[in-house]
Each structure stands twice: as C-alpha cells, then as structure tokens.
Amino acid sequence: MTAVSAKRRETLSRVELPVGVLVMAYGGPSSLDELPGYLADIRAGRPTSRELLAEITHNYRAIGGRSPLPEITRRQVEAVRAQLDPARFRCYLGMRHWAPWIEEVVGEMIEDGITHAVSLVLAPHYSALSIAKYADKVAAGLELYRGEIEFEHVTSYHDRPGLVEALAARVSEGLARWPEVERDRVHVVFSAHSLPARVLETGDPYDAQLRETARLVAKRAGLGPDRWSWSFQSAGRTPEPWLGPQLEEHLVALAAGGVTDVVSVPVGFVSDHVEILYDIDVKAREVAEQAGIRLERPPALNDDPLFVATLVELIRERAAPWLPSTA
C-alpha cells in the first residue's frame, strides 16, 4: 500500500458520511417590520438613526418591501442539492445577518452527526472584511454548540471558468437589448460592492480578484479594452474613504466622454437583491437618464444552471479527499 492510499484510508475511516455542505449568504429582511432588527445586526451595536432607517426603508419599499435574497438563496441551495448524491452530501443554508443564522445551522449540523463539511459563500471574491467573517460565524457556532466539524472553507472562486462563462452570457444578454448594428457603441460597466479603502493597505485581494474577474469576463465576451470599464457601488455610510469610483459618478464621467448606452453587469453579486434592484435599477438608472445614458442590466446569476454547476464542482473538489473513490 502506498503512503498516499494509506493516508486516504485513514482519512476515510474518520469521515461519517454524508459530508455537510454549508452554503452561506448575507441574509435579508422578509418584510419592512424586520428591517430595524436586520440593520441592528449589520451595524453591530452602532446606532441606526431615524434618517438612515427612513432612507433604507424607502429603498426596500421601492423594490417591493422585502429582500428577495432569502428566497433566491434557497433556490440556489436546492439546485445544488439536486445535483449532489444524498448518500454522500447533506446541504444546509446559513445567513450571516438573518435567519437561518449560521451559528444555529452549525448547531443543527452537529446534531445531525456531520463530522466533515465544505462551506462556501455566495460571493466569489475574498476579503477579510467580508468572506472571512463567515468563517468566524462558523467557528462561533462550533464553540457555542460545543461540537467538532472539520470544515473545508472555499474562500474564493472568482476565476472559475463556469463563473466567467455564466457572467459573459449575461453580458451578451444585456447587449442583445440593442439591435445588432448598434451594439458596438454599447459600453459595459462591471461593478461590485465597495469596501473601506483601508483594505488595500493590508494587501487584501478583494480589489485584485474583482478586476481579474472583470478582465476574464470581458475577454470571454469579446469586449475590447475600450468597450468596458470598472466601478464600485453601494458604499457604506461611514466617514472613512471607500473604494471607488462609485457607479453613479462613473456613469456621469462616461456620459462626458460621449457614451450614451451602457450595460451594467455587477460581477461581485450572484443574486438580485437591494444593492442591485435599488442601487442600480433605480438610483443609478436615474443618474444615467439625467446624463443622457440608456442603462440596461441583465438579471444576476441567481440559480443559473452554469453557476450552480460551478458551485457543485467546487463542492465535489473540496470533499473529494473525504469520499470513497468511485473508480
């Protein structure tokens, strides 16, 4: 017996199937009544002013009075579950800022006898200010419920071919809203949620990973360097500087340069939610119209089959050392 096969046999003897699959997302309120509690959790003890609550309530009211994120995330998890062997995998959904809370879901996994698990966040780009916080929630759940699960955390998947292909298809879908003879003049703006600019000082890979995704998607979609650009969006309401340029400012600059048609493809998000449905479809579109730009946005990936297949591929890869060989 080789050293590798001996090590694999030892690992398999410790694994109780099925392997857990913890899919995590940010969370969102299901009604306007839940908004104060949701904001309190996000702001972690910082007071929420009446003005801020009124502003965010307005934003949610403009998109139907609730976040579609929980429902979309459940669809994504169900789509992943449908492609995994139930004898080998058991899927769970946990939210960072709303129910089902990640910590409580980890407790459920412990009760179910899960000993090994793969975790991934429905956000492809790593940052210590975002993705790392989900792993902290998992660790808190293990401590709270006094359990032991060996987790394999997927920290990023920003350059996966399936993700790039799925986003490139969204670019094509957006461009198709113009007659073919007019598409060469349409400019594509890729974007993602801004973070405090101090992340760059620590060597955080967030900005670099985002721009790499944008370059890969642009190349796959056949966009030349003059046909696309980058911006951030949805900056937080704090005094410190945030990564920019912000989308609204960028649209005004594009208009000043003669751009009249734009497709918005927010590559930092995989689900339609308030940062897209309001920040782009309402707020940015108003700015675009005032600047003389027609702004179109194809849907987010949501439960797109190619995106779901990418997640399944990631999960199988990370779980492979724990599973019996099918050969």
C-alpha positions in Angstrom: 0.0 0.0 0.0 1.4 3.4 -1.0 1.7 6.3 1.5 -1.0 8.2 -0.3 -3.5 5.4 -0.3 -2.7 4.7 3.4 -3.4 8.3 4.3 -6.6 8.2 2.3 -7.8 5.1 4.1 -7.0 6.7 7.4 -9.0 9.8 6.4 -12.0 7.8 5.2 -12.1 5.9 8.4 -12.7 9.1 10.3 -15.4 10.5 8.0 -19.0 9.9 8.7 -21.0 10.3 5.6 -22.7 12.3 4.4 -20.4 15.3 4.1 -22.0 18.5 5.1 -22.4 21.4 2.6 -22.9 24.7 4.3 -23.9 27.4 1.7 -23.9 30.9 3.2 -25.3 34.2 2.2 -25.6 37.7 3.6 -29.3 37.5 4.5 -32.1 40.0 4.2 -35.4 41.1 5.8 -38.6 39.4 4.6 -40.7 42.5 5.5 -40.3 46.1 6.4 -41.1 45.2 10.0 -37.9 43.1 10.1 -35.7 46.0 8.9 -34.8 47.6 12.2 -33.6 44.2 13.6 -31.7 43.4 10.4 -29.9 46.8 10.4 -29.1 46.4 14.1 -27.3 43.1 13.4 -25.4 44.5 10.5 -24.3 47.6 12.4 -23.1 45.6 15.4 -24.0 48.0 18.1 -23.7 51.2 16.2 -27.0 53.1 16.5 -29.2 53.4 13.5 -30.5 57.0 13.1 -34.1 57.7 12.1 -32.9 59.3 8.9 -30.9 56.2 7.9 -33.8 53.9 8.8 -36.1 56.0 6.7 -33.7 56.0 3.8 -33.3 52.3 3.8 -37.0 51.7 4.3 -37.6 53.8 1.2 -35.1 51.7 -0.7 -36.8 48.4 0.3 -40.2 49.8 -0.3 -39.1 50.7 -3.9 -38.3 47.0 -4.6 -41.4 45.5 -3.0 -41.0 45.9 0.7 -38.8 42.9 1.2 -35.5 41.4 0.2 -35.7 38.7 -2.4 -32.3 37.3 -1.3 -33.5 34.6 1.1 -35.9 33.1 -1.5 -33.2 33.2 -4.2 -30.6 31.7 -1.9 -33.0 28.9 -1.1 -33.5 28.2 -4.8 -29.7 28.2 -5.3 -29.2 25.7 -2.4 -32.0 23.5 -3.7 -30.4 23.5 -7.2 -27.1 22.5 -5.7 -28.7 19.8 -3.6 -30.4 18.3 -6.7 -27.0 17.7 -8.3 -25.3 16.0 -5.3 -25.7 12.4 -4.2 -27.7 12.5 -1.0 -25.8 9.4 0.3 -22.6 11.5 0.2 -23.8 15.1 0.8 -26.2 16.9 3.0 -26.9 20.6 2.2 -27.5 23.4 4.7 -28.3 27.1 4.3 -27.0 29.7 6.8 -27.2 33.5 6.7 -24.7 35.9 8.2 -27.2 38.6 9.3 -30.6 37.0 9.4 -32.3 33.7 9.9 -31.4 31.0 9.4 -28.3 32.1 11.4 -25.1 30.5 10.5 -24.3 29.7 14.2 -27.6 27.9 14.7 -27.2 26.0 11.4 -23.8 24.8 12.5 -25.5 23.5 15.7 -28.0 21.7 13.5 -25.2 20.1 11.6 -23.6 18.9 14.8 -26.9 17.4 15.9 -27.1 15.6 12.6 -23.8 13.9 13.2 -21.9 15.8 10.5 -18.1 15.4 11.1 -16.7 16.9 7.8 -18.1 19.8 5.8 -17.5 22.1 2.9 -18.5 25.7 3.3 -18.8 28.3 0.6 -20.3 31.8 0.5 -22.5 33.0 -2.4 -19.9 35.7 -3.2 -17.0 34.8 -5.4 -14.3 37.3 -4.1 -12.4 37.1 -0.9 -11.9 39.9 1.6 -11.0 39.9 5.3 -13.9 42.3 5.7 -16.5 40.0 4.0 -15.8 36.3 3.3 -13.6 35.9 6.4 -16.5 37.0 8.6 -18.5 33.9 7.5 -15.7 31.6 8.7 -15.8 33.5 12.0 -19.5 32.7 12.3 -18.9 29.0 11.6 -16.2 29.0 14.4 -18.6 30.7 16.7 -21.3 28.1 16.0 -18.8 25.3 16.8 -17.9 26.9 20.1 -21.5 27.8 21.0 -22.7 24.2 20.5 -19.5 22.6 21.6 -19.1 20.4 18.6 -16.3 19.4 16.2 -16.7 19.5 12.5 -13.7 19.6 10.1 -14.6 22.4 7.7 -13.0 23.0 4.3 -13.8 26.6 3.5 -14.0 27.8 -0.1 -12.5 31.2 0.2 -12.9 32.4 -3.4 -13.9 31.3 -6.8 -13.5 34.5 -8.8 -11.7 32.9 -11.8 -13.6 29.7 -12.2 -14.3 29.0 -15.8 -18.0 28.3 -15.2 -18.5 31.6 -13.3 -16.7 33.5 -16.1 -18.8 31.8 -18.7 -22.0 32.5 -16.9 -21.2 36.2 -16.4 -20.1 36.5 -20.1 -23.5 35.1 -21.1 -25.1 37.9 -19.0 -23.0 40.5 -20.9 -24.3 39.0 -24.2 -27.9 39.1 -22.9 -27.5 42.7 -22.0 -26.0 43.7 -25.3 -28.8 41.8 -27.1 -31.3 44.5 -25.9 -29.9 46.8 -28.7 -30.2 46.0 -32.4 -27.1 44.2 -33.6 -26.0 47.1 -35.7 -25.9 49.3 -32.6 -24.1 47.1 -30.2 -20.6 48.2 -31.0 -21.3 51.6 -29.3 -22.6 50.0 -26.1 -20.3 50.2 -23.1 -20.2 47.5 -20.4 -19.6 48.6 -16.8 -18.6 45.8 -14.3 -19.1 46.6 -10.6 -19.1 45.2 -7.1 -19.9 46.3 -3.6 -17.4 48.8 -2.3 -15.4 48.3 0.9 -13.4 50.7 3.0 -10.3 51.8 1.1 -8.1 50.7 4.0 -8.4 47.1 2.8 -5.8 47.9 0.1 -3.3 48.8 2.8 -3.3 45.3 4.2 -2.8 43.5 0.9 -6.4 42.3 0.8 -7.0 40.6 -2.5 -10.6 41.8 -3.0 -9.9 44.6 -5.5 -7.4 42.5 -7.5 -9.8 39.5 -7.7 -12.7 41.7 -8.8 -10.7 43.3 -11.6 -9.4 39.9 -12.7 -13.0 38.6 -12.9 -13.9 41.6 -15.0 -10.9 41.1 -17.4 -11.7 37.4 -17.8 -15.4 38.1 -18.4 -14.6 40.9 -20.9 -12.2 38.6 -22.8 -14.7 35.8 -22.9 -17.5 38.1 -24.1 -15.2 39.5 -26.8 -15.1 43.1 -25.4 -12.1 45.2 -26.4 -10.4 47.4 -23.8 -12.4 50.5 -24.9 -15.8 48.6 -24.6 -15.7 48.1 -20.8 -14.7 49.7 -17.5 -14.9 49.2 -13.8 -16.6 50.9 -10.9 -17.7 50.2 -7.3 -21.1 50.7 -5.9 -23.2 50.7 -2.7 -20.6 52.2 -0.5 -21.3 52.2 3.2 -22.5 55.2 5.2 -19.3 55.8 7.3 -16.9 58.8 7.3 -13.9 56.8 6.1 -13.0 56.6 2.4 -14.5 53.7 0.4 -13.2 52.1 -2.8 -14.2 54.0 -6.0 -15.2 55.3 -8.4 -18.8 54.9 -7.4 -21.1 53.8 -10.2 -23.2 57.0 -10.3 -20.0 59.1 -10.6 -18.6 56.8 -13.2 -21.8 57.0 -15.3 -21.5 60.8 -15.4 -17.9 60.6 -16.4 -18.8 58.1 -19.2 -21.5 60.5 -20.4 -19.0 63.3 -20.5 -16.8 61.1 -22.7 -19.6 60.6 -25.2 -21.0 57.2 -24.0 -24.8 57.0 -24.5 -25.5 53.3 -23.9 -24.4 51.1 -21.0 -24.9 47.6 -19.8 -24.4 47.1 -16.1 -23.0 43.7 -15.0 -22.4 43.6 -11.3 -19.9 40.7 -11.1 -19.5 41.0 -7.4 -23.0 39.8 -6.7 -24.6 36.5 -7.7 -28.2 37.3 -6.6 -30.7 40.0 -7.3 -31.2 42.0 -4.1 -31.4 45.5 -2.8 -27.9 46.5 -3.9 -28.8 45.6 -7.4 -32.6 46.2 -7.6 -32.4 49.6 -6.0 -28.8 50.8 -6.2 -28.6 50.0 -9.9 -32.1 49.6 -11.3 -33.5 52.7 -9.5 -30.7 55.0 -8.2 -28.0 54.5 -10.9 -30.6 54.5 -13.7 -32.0 57.9 -12.6 -28.4 59.3 -12.7 -27.9 57.6 -16.1 -31.1 59.1 -17.6 -30.2 62.6 -16.3 -26.8 62.2 -18.0 -28.3 61.1 -21.3 -27.4 57.4 -20.9 -29.6 54.4 -21.6 -28.7 51.9 -18.8 -29.7 48.2 -19.1 -29.0 45.4 -16.7 -29.4 41.7 -17.3 -30.5 39.6 -14.3 -28.0 38.4 -11.7 -26.9 34.8 -11.9 -29.4 33.6 -9.3 -30.0 29.9 -9.9 -28.5 29.9 -13.4 -27.6 26.3 -14.3 -24.0 27.1 -15.2 -23.4 29.0 -12.0 -25.0 26.2 -10.0 -22.8 23.6 -11.8 -19.8 25.7 -10.8 -20.7 25.6 -7.1 -21.3 21.8 -7.3 -17.9 21.4 -9.0 -16.2 23.3 -6.2 -18.0 21.3 -3.5 -17.1 17.9 -5.1 -13.4 19.0 -5.4 -13.1 20.1 -1.8 -14.9 17.0 -0.5 -13.0 14.5 -2.7 -10.3 13.6 -0.1 -13.1 12.5 2.3 -15.1 10.4 -0.1 -14.6 6.8 -1.2 -13.2 6.5 -4.8 -15.8 5.7 -7.4 -13.1 4.2 -9.7 
